[in-house]
Amino acid sequence: MRRYDLLAAQERLPARSFTDPERTLADARVMDRMLRRLRLEARSWPGSRTSVEVLKYARAGRRHWLVVPNAPALGGAQDVTVVGFFGDLRPGMNHSAIYELEADVVARLGRYAAVGLLDY
């Protein structure tokens, strides 16, 4: 089991740049661009679609899984809260367990649309 580090408000882990609070604004700008790109893509979806799920495979085994349980809500949402996360494919690792967990999460996303989940 990996050891976890608990950081105070001003502490940073030099090997983990995402722990630097000064990166927050830059990260927020990236997330804002992602939301704008998603909304732009959503305009191409047929108006009758109430939900969207797209799984795209990119180079080097990477994949992008987009799930929008309530497509009409995406365009008009204001003052959204965004959580960003990522994962790294590690050579020689079997990623099937994490993919199964992710599929379980995605299967339940529709339940949360009513309380404001816009996309995954």
N, C-alpha and C positions, 0 to 999 in steps of 0.2 A: 504494500500500500504506500502510495506517495505521501510524503510529509507536506502539510499545508502551512503556509506562513500567514500570520495575522498582522496586518500593517496598520499603523496609526495614520491619522489624516495626512501628515506630511512625510511619511516614510515612502521610500521607493525601493524597488528591487532592480539594481542596475541591469541584470540580465533579462528583465521583463519590462520593456519600454511602456507597455500599456498601463503599468502601475503609476506612471507619472501624471499627477493631476493636471499639469500644464498641457497635456495632450488632449484633454477633454474637449476643448473648443475645436481642435482639428478633427477629432473623431466625430463630433457633432456635425461638422460641415460635410464629412464623408457620408454620414447617415442621412443628412438632408438631401444630398445629391442622389443617393440610392432611392429615397422616397419619391423624388421628382421623376427619376427614370421609371420607377414602377408605375406611377400614375400615368406617365406618357404611354407606356406599354399597354396599360389597362384601357386606354382609349381605343385600341385596335380590337378589343374583344367585342363580340356581338353583344348588343344591349340586353339580350334575353338571358345571358349567362349570369346566374346568381352566385356561382362559385367557380374557382379556377384552380387547377393543379397541373403544374408543368415540371417534369424532371428532365433536365438537360445534362448530358455528359460532355465535359470539356476535355482539354488535353491533359495528358499525364494522369488519367484516372480520376480527375476532379469531377465533381458534379454540383449542380445548382438545382435545388428543389424549392420551387415557389408554390405556396399554398395560400389562396385567398378565399376564406370561407364565406365572405359576404362582399362580393365585388362592388355592388353599388355604394356601400359604405366607405370604400377606400377613397373615392374621388372627393368626397365632401368632408372628410374628417379633419378637424382642426385641433391644434394643441395636443399633438400625439406624443406618447411616450415611446421611445425606441430602445430596444435592447439588442446589442450586436454581439455576435459570437462567431468564432471560426474554429476550424480544426485543421490539423496538418496530417496529410497522409504520410505515414512513416514506412519507409522501405522494409520489406520483410514481415510486416504485420498483417494479420488477418483482420480486416475491418468489418467482417460480417456481423459481429455482435453489436457494434455501434449502429450499423445500418438497420438492424432489427429494432433496436430501441428507438431510433429515429422514426421508423415506420409506425411504431406504436404511438408515438407523440402525434404524428401527422393524422393518424386515424381518429384522434380525439379532438382535433382542432375545431371542428364544426360546433362542438358544444360551447365553445367560448366566444363565438361570433356575437351572440346576443349581449354579451357584457363588454364588447368593444374590441375584441381581437381583430386586427385588420389583415395581417398576413404573417407568414412564416417563411 
